[in-house]
Amino acid sequence: MYRLLLILALLLLLYFLLRRAFREFKHRHLDDRGVSGDPDQMVQDPVCHTFVPRKTAFVETVGGQTYCFCSRACAAAFQQQLSR
């Protein structure tokens, strides 16, 4: 009887650990704007090299790659640099 209870307790613990790991993985890799990573992480603007929080950055996809900018002006300047 005790073995059965122990096995059930271990299975329940395993279930909760796997559920937590899956949620963290999903949160870390699937941001709602398509940018992977922690939303509070600081990212560097490729134009002016300013650091901004990922959740407030302007996100643009250029050439299949996603970039984070501090402002729309920096995003436009980056696209102009690439078009030259």
MODELLER restraints for C-alpha pairs under 7 A, 6 or more apart:
rsr = mdl.restraints
at = mdl.atoms
rsr.add(forms.Gaussian(group=physical.xy_distance, feature=features.Distance(at['CA:28:A'], at['CA:36:A']), mean=6.47, stdev=0.5))
rsr.add(forms.Gaussian(group=physical.xy_distance, feature=features.Distance(at['CA:28:A'], at['CA:37:A']), mean=5.12, stdev=0.5))
rsr.add(forms.Gaussian(group=physical.xy_distance, feature=features.Distance(at['CA:28:A'], at['CA:38:A']), mean=5.86, stdev=0.5))
rsr.add(forms.Gaussian(group=physical.xy_distance, feature=features.Distance(at['CA:29:A'], at['CA:36:A']), mean=4.70, stdev=0.5))
rsr.add(forms.Gaussian(group=physical.xy_distance, feature=features.Distance(at['CA:29:A'], at['CA:37:A']), mean=5.78, stdev=0.5))
rsr.add(forms.Gaussian(group=physical.xy_distance, feature=features.Distance(at['CA:30:A'], at['CA:36:A']), mean=5.57, stdev=0.5))
rsr.add(forms.Gaussian(group=physical.xy_distance, feature=features.Distance(at['CA:31:A'], at['CA:37:A']), mean=6.99, stdev=0.5))
rsr.add(forms.Gaussian(group=physical.xy_distance, feature=features.Distance(at['CA:39:A'], at['CA:53:A']), mean=6.94, stdev=0.5))
rsr.add(forms.Gaussian(group=physical.xy_distance, feature=features.Distance(at['CA:39:A'], at['CA:54:A']), mean=5.06, stdev=0.5))
rsr.add(forms.Gaussian(group=physical.xy_distance, feature=features.Distance(at['CA:39:A'], at['CA:55:A']), mean=4.75, stdev=0.5))
rsr.add(forms.Gaussian(group=physical.xy_distance, feature=features.Distance(at['CA:40:A'], at['CA:53:A']), mean=5.51, stdev=0.5))
rsr.add(forms.Gaussian(group=physical.xy_distance, feature=features.Distance(at['CA:40:A'], at['CA:54:A']), mean=5.96, stdev=0.5))
rsr.add(forms.Gaussian(group=physical.xy_distance, feature=features.Distance(at['CA:40:A'], at['CA:55:A']), mean=6.31, stdev=0.5))
rsr.add(forms.Gaussian(group=physical.xy_distance, feature=features.Distance(at['CA:41:A'], at['CA:53:A']), mean=5.59, stdev=0.5))
rsr.add(forms.Gaussian(group=physical.xy_distance, feature=features.Distance(at['CA:41:A'], at['CA:54:A']), mean=5.66, stdev=0.5))
rsr.add(forms.Gaussian(group=physical.xy_distance, feature=features.Distance(at['CA:42:A'], at['CA:51:A']), mean=5.83, stdev=0.5))
rsr.add(forms.Gaussian(group=physical.xy_distance, feature=features.Distance(at['CA:42:A'], at['CA:52:A']), mean=5.25, stdev=0.5))
rsr.add(forms.Gaussian(group=physical.xy_distance, feature=features.Distance(at['CA:42:A'], at['CA:53:A']), mean=4.37, stdev=0.5))
rsr.add(forms.Gaussian(group=physical.xy_distance, feature=features.Distance(at['CA:42:A'], at['CA:54:A']), mean=5.78, stdev=0.5))
rsr.add(forms.Gaussian(group=physical.xy_distance, feature=features.Distance(at['CA:43:A'], at['CA:51:A']), mean=5.34, stdev=0.5))
rsr.add(forms.Gaussian(group=physical.xy_distance, feature=features.Distance(at['CA:43:A'], at['CA:52:A']), mean=5.52, stdev=0.5))
rsr.add(forms.Gaussian(group=physical.xy_distance, feature=features.Distance(at['CA:43:A'], at['CA:53:A']), mean=6.15, stdev=0.5))
rsr.add(forms.Gaussian(group=physical.xy_distance, feature=features.Distance(at['CA:43:A'], at['CA:54:A']), mean=5.89, stdev=0.5))
rsr.add(forms.Gaussian(group=physical.xy_distance, feature=features.Distance(at['CA:43:A'], at['CA:68:A']), mean=6.97, stdev=0.5))
rsr.add(forms.Gaussian(group=physical.xy_distance, feature=features.Distance(at['CA:44:A'], at['CA:50:A']), mean=5.52, stdev=0.5))
rsr.add(forms.Gaussian(group=physical.xy_distance, feature=features.Distance(at['CA:44:A'], at['CA:51:A']), mean=4.39, stdev=0.5))
rsr.add(forms.Gaussian(group=physical.xy_distance, feature=features.Distance(at['CA:44:A'], at['CA:52:A']), mean=6.45, stdev=0.5))
rsr.add(forms.Gaussian(group=physical.xy_distance, feature=features.Distance(at['CA:45:A'], at['CA:51:A']), mean=6.26, stdev=0.5))
rsr.add(forms.Gaussian(group=physical.xy_distance, feature=features.Distance(at['CA:45:A'], at['CA:68:A']), mean=6.04, stdev=0.5))
rsr.add(forms.Gaussian(group=physical.xy_distance, feature=features.Distance(at['CA:45:A'], at['CA:69:A']), mean=4.72, stdev=0.5))
rsr.add(forms.Gaussian(group=physical.xy_distance, feature=features.Distance(at['CA:45:A'], at['CA:70:A']), mean=5.97, stdev=0.5))
rsr.add(forms.Gaussian(group=physical.xy_distance, feature=features.Distance(at['CA:47:A'], at['CA:74:A']), mean=6.05, stdev=0.5))
rsr.add(forms.Gaussian(group=physical.xy_distance, feature=features.Distance(at['CA:47:A'], at['CA:78:A']), mean=6.28, stdev=0.5))
rsr.add(forms.Gaussian(group=physical.xy_distance, feature=features.Distance(at['CA:50:A'], at['CA:70:A']), mean=6.91, stdev=0.5))
rsr.add(forms.Gaussian(group=physical.xy_distance, feature=features.Distance(at['CA:52:A'], at['CA:70:A']), mean=6.08, stdev=0.5))
rsr.add(forms.Gaussian(group=physical.xy_distance, feature=features.Distance(at['CA:57:A'], at['CA:68:A']), mean=5.57, stdev=0.5))
rsr.add(forms.Gaussian(group=physical.xy_distance, feature=features.Distance(at['CA:57:A'], at['CA:69:A']), mean=5.45, stdev=0.5))
rsr.add(forms.Gaussian(group=physical.xy_distance, feature=features.Distance(at['CA:57:A'], at['CA:70:A']), mean=5.42, stdev=0.5))
rsr.add(forms.Gaussian(group=physical.xy_distance, feature=features.Distance(at['CA:58:A'], at['CA:68:A']), mean=5.54, stdev=0.5))
rsr.add(forms.Gaussian(group=physical.xy_distance, feature=features.Distance(at['CA:58:A'], at['CA:69:A']), mean=4.94, stdev=0.5))
rsr.add(forms.Gaussian(group=physical.xy_distance, feature=features.Distance(at['CA:58:A'], at['CA:70:A']), mean=6.16, stdev=0.5))
rsr.add(forms.Gaussian(group=physical.xy_distance, feature=features.Distance(at['CA:58:A'], at['CA:71:A']), mean=6.05, stdev=0.5))
rsr.add(forms.Gaussian(group=physical.xy_distance, feature=features.Distance(at['CA:58:A'], at['CA:72:A']), mean=6.60, stdev=0.5))
rsr.add(forms.Gaussian(group=physical.xy_distance, feature=features.Distance(at['CA:59:A'], at['CA:66:A']), mean=6.85, stdev=0.5))
rsr.add(forms.Gaussian(group=physical.xy_distance, feature=features.Distance(at['CA:59:A'], at['CA:67:A']), mean=5.76, stdev=0.5))
rsr.add(forms.Gaussian(group=physical.xy_distance, feature=features.Distance(at['CA:59:A'], at['CA:68:A']), mean=4.64, stdev=0.5))
rsr.add(forms.Gaussian(group=physical.xy_distance, feature=features.Distance(at['CA:59:A'], at['CA:69:A']), mean=6.33, stdev=0.5))
rsr.add(forms.Gaussian(group=physical.xy_distance, feature=features.Distance(at['CA:60:A'], at['CA:66:A']), mean=5.74, stdev=0.5))
rsr.add(forms.Gaussian(group=physical.xy_distance, feature=features.Distance(at['CA:60:A'], at['CA:67:A']), mean=5.40, stdev=0.5))
rsr.add(forms.Gaussian(group=physical.xy_distance, feature=features.Distance(at['CA:60:A'], at['CA:68:A']), mean=6.51, stdev=0.5))
rsr.add(forms.Gaussian(group=physical.xy_distance, feature=features.Distance(at['CA:61:A'], at['CA:67:A']), mean=6.10, stdev=0.5))
rsr.add(forms.Gaussian(group=physical.xy_distance, feature=features.Distance(at['CA:69:A'], at['CA:75:A']), mean=5.91, stdev=0.5))
